[in-house]
Each structure stands twice: as C-alpha cells, then as structure tokens.
C-alpha cells in the first residue's frame, strides 16, 4: 500500500488482541505478533524492510501475507492464552482508478470488491476492515455493512475523515459501523470528540488512530481512555508508537 513501496496491495495487516485481559498484555501480544511475522518471513527467506509506520513491508503478494499473519496470530494466541484476531486497512482509494480496484494484474469492479472483502471477512474471521471501498462510495459501504457488519467492524477513515457531517451521512445510509478518529485530521480535539460522541450515540464504534508522520505525543492514548474507545491504532515498534502504548499502560496502572 501507500505506506511502503513494492509491498502488498493491501496497506495494513493489523493484529487485534481482542481477548487480552489487560492493556499491557494486549501491547505485548501485538509486539509478539510483529516479531513472529518477522521470524516467519526469515524462515521463508523473504527479506523485509519496514514501512513508514514501522510495519514489515516484504515484497510478497497479498495471499502469502494473509497466510503469514494468520499463522503469527494463531501461534501467539496459543502462547499467551487469549484470542488474537486480525484486521485490515485496505486503503481502497489508493487502489481505485475511477472504474475498478487494481490489485496488480487483478482488476475488481465495485461489486467484485465487495464480494472479495466479504470473502476475506469470512475466511479469516476478520475483526476489522478499514476503508474497504473508495472514499466516496457510501452506497458500497452500506452494501458491505449489510453483508458483514454483524461479524466485523467496517471502518471509515477516508470515507469520514473524522468529520461529523460525513459521519452523519454514513449513519443515515448505513454505510459502515465504525469511524477512525484522527484529531489532527479534523484539526481540533473538540471536533474529534464531537465525532466520537456522534458515533457512539448512533452505534458506531470509534477507533482512535495515530498518523503515519507521528511524534511521541501521547494525547491519543488519553483520548481513547477518556472516551471509552474500544480500539486504538498505534503501531508496535518505534518510539513514536510505543509512547502511546506505554502511556496506556501507565493510565491503566494509575501511574499518571
């Protein structure tokens, strides 16, 4: 995806330690999944640099990436004793050429993209699918949500851009059931909180998120806790990512 050249077409494969009994155990499980993916790549003789959010960025196709991430989540879940699912940020706007979604030599129509994502949700029991369709396809989001919304979070990032007006459109049209929250995408904390409150009132799950160009600021950790958001995207490696995780652990232990 856009976060790494010559890597998978899907932008992000995300570990979701949904069974973790504590924030600390969730953070350590995610780090273990990251490490295990690296080990599995090494075993296959696949070199891997890292993208701009610290994730592995090997030159492999999407199907092999699914196999590796699923294996890593299963292995770590067995080791830690709680469930770890995974999710995706498809970043479909980056695949959309105005007519179809381009996955290298494979081209998918909007309806074909919906079928493909629904199949992935079913096959891999995905907990989360972000931006499965291009950023203005409210109708497609609604169709996909109708098909898989009981099983997974269908999250809008580019669709909603932390904007309450666009979120309201999604609510009215049944487009998605989750919104990604990036405070500096909308410009102020108060507007970000407005979006979170609107989402929560209407049954949408807010997911607090870092950005690709991050700092060690920990505000989003406090925002996630203060608003009761069930998910936060921070990444697992690099000081600007672990700063949020460490702050979440400190908050959980009443150390701040």
N, C-alpha and C positions, 0 to 999 in steps of 0.2 A: 504493500500500500504506500501511501504518501509519506509515511514515517521512515521508510527505508527503501533504497533503490535495489532492484534485482532480487526482491524477496517475494513473498506470497502476494497474491492479488488481494486477498482479504487483509485489511490493515492491521487488526489486532486479534490475537487469541488470548483470552482473559481467564485466569483461574478465579473461581468463586468458592471459597471455603465455607459453604452455607451451614455446615454442621458444627463449626468451631464453637466451643463453649466460652471463649474469651477473645478479646481483640488481640492480645499477644499471641495466642495460639493461631489465630487466623493469619496474622502477619508472618509468623514463622512458617506456616504451611505454604503460603504463597511463595516465600523465598525458596522453600524446598522444591516446589514445582518448577520454579525458574532454574534451579540448579540441576534438577533431574532432566529437564529438557536439554540442557547443555550436555549432560552425560550421554543421553540417547543420541544426540547429534554426533558426538565424538565416536560413539560405538559404530555408527554408520559411515564414519569417515567423511562427514559433512562439515566443512569449515563454516563458522558463523561469526560475522561481525555483529555489532549491535546498532539498533536504530536510535533515533534522537530521544526516545523515552527510556532507553536502557534495555529494551527487549531484544531477544535474539532475532537476527534477521538473516537466516540462511537462504541460499538460492535453491529452494525446493518448491514443488508445486503444492497447491492447497490440500490435496488429498493426503499427501505424506505429512503435512503439518497437522492435520486433524488426527492422524494415527499417532503421531509422537505426543501431542498434547493430551490426548485421551489416555494414552499409556502412562504418562507422567502423573496425571491426576489420580489415576487408579492406584499407582504404586505408592504415592504419598498418602493418599487416603487410607490405605491399608496400614502404613507405618504409624500414622498419627491417631487412627481410630475414629475418625469422623469423616463425614461426606464432603467431597470436593467436586463440584461441578465445574463446567467451564462455559464461557460465553464468547461472543464475537463483537468486534466493531468492524462491520463490513465496509463502512465509508463509501456507500454505493454511489454517491455523487461523483466520486473520482473514477468510477468505472463506467458511468453513463456518458454516452456520446451524443445524446439527443434523440436517438432512435432505439438503442439497445444497450445492455450492460456487457462490456467487453472484458472477458477473462482470458487474455492471450488469444489463443486460436478458437475459443468458445465464445459465442455471442448469445445472449439471452434476452428475449423480449421482456417487457414488464410483467406479463403473466408468467413467463418462464422463470423470471427471477423470484416471484412469489412462490411458485412451486418448489424451486430449488431451496429457498430458505426454509420453507415448511418441512421439506425432507431432511434438512440438516438438524432442525429442532427435534424431529422425531428420532433420527438415527443416533444422535449424540446426547439426547436429553439435555439440550442447552438450557441454561438458567437465564440467559440474557442475550439479546440480539440488538445491537445498536446500528442505526442508520442502514437498515436492510434495503431501502429504496432511496432514490434520489430526493433531494431536499425539498421539492415542491409537490411530491406525489402523495398528497393527503389521501386520495382515493385508494392507492395501492397499499398504504399503511393501514387503512381501515380494513381492507380485504384480508391482509395478512393477520391483523389483530383478531379478526373474526375467526380465522382458522387456528391460530396457535396461542392466542392471548391467555387462555386458561392454563397453558403449560409453561409459558416463558414470559419474561419482560420484553416487550417490543418498545425500544427506547429511541426517542428522537433527540438527536444532537443538532445536526444541520437542519432538520425539519423545524425545530422550535427555537434554536439559538438563545435559550434562556429568556425568551420573550413571551410575556404573559398573553399578548394579543394573538400570537401564533399558537400558543398553547391552547387558548380558548377555542380556536378553530379546530384543533385536534380533538379536544374534548367533545365539541358539538358533532364532529363527524366520526367519532370512534376510531380516530387514527392514532394508534399506539396506546400504551397503558403505562408509560414511563417517560420521564424527561431527564436529560442530562443537564446539570446545573454547573455553569462556569461563571463565577462572579465577574471576571474581567471581560467576559463576552458581552454581557449586558451593561457593564460599566460601573454599577454600584452594588454594595451589599444589600441595600434596602430593596432594590429591584429584583435581586436574586432571591431574597426572602419572599417577596411577593409571588414570584413564580413557584417557589416551593409550597407556599400556603395554598395557592390556587390548585396546584397539582394534588396535594393531599386532600383538599376538600372534595375533589372530584374523582378520587380513587386512582389517581396516577401515582406511581412510585418515583420519588425524586432520587437521583443518583448524583452525588456530588463528585466533581471531577477536577483533576489537575489540568494543565495545558502542556503542550509539547515543549514550549520555552519556559521552563519553570525556574523558580527560586527556592530558597529554603524557608520561605514564609509558611507558617502553619495555620493560617486563617481558615482554610477549608476544613481542617480537622475539627476546629471548634464549631464551624457552621454545620457540619454533619451531625455532631453530637447535639447541638442546641436545637436543631430542627427534627431530630429523631430519624434522620435518613438511614434506611437500612443498608445502603451500599455507598462506598466511596471508591473512586478510581484514583490510585496514586502512583502506580508502578511499584517495583520491589527493589530496584538497585539504583545507586547514585544518591548522594547526599540530599539533593533537592526532592527526591522521592521518599527516602526513609525518614526525613524530617517529619513528614506528616504521620507516618506510622508510629514513630517514637512519641509524638505528641498525643496520638490517640491512646497509646498505652499509658502515658502519664495521666491523661484525663481519667481513664478507667481506674487507675490506682489512686486517684485523688492526690496526685503529686504536683498539680498545677493550681 
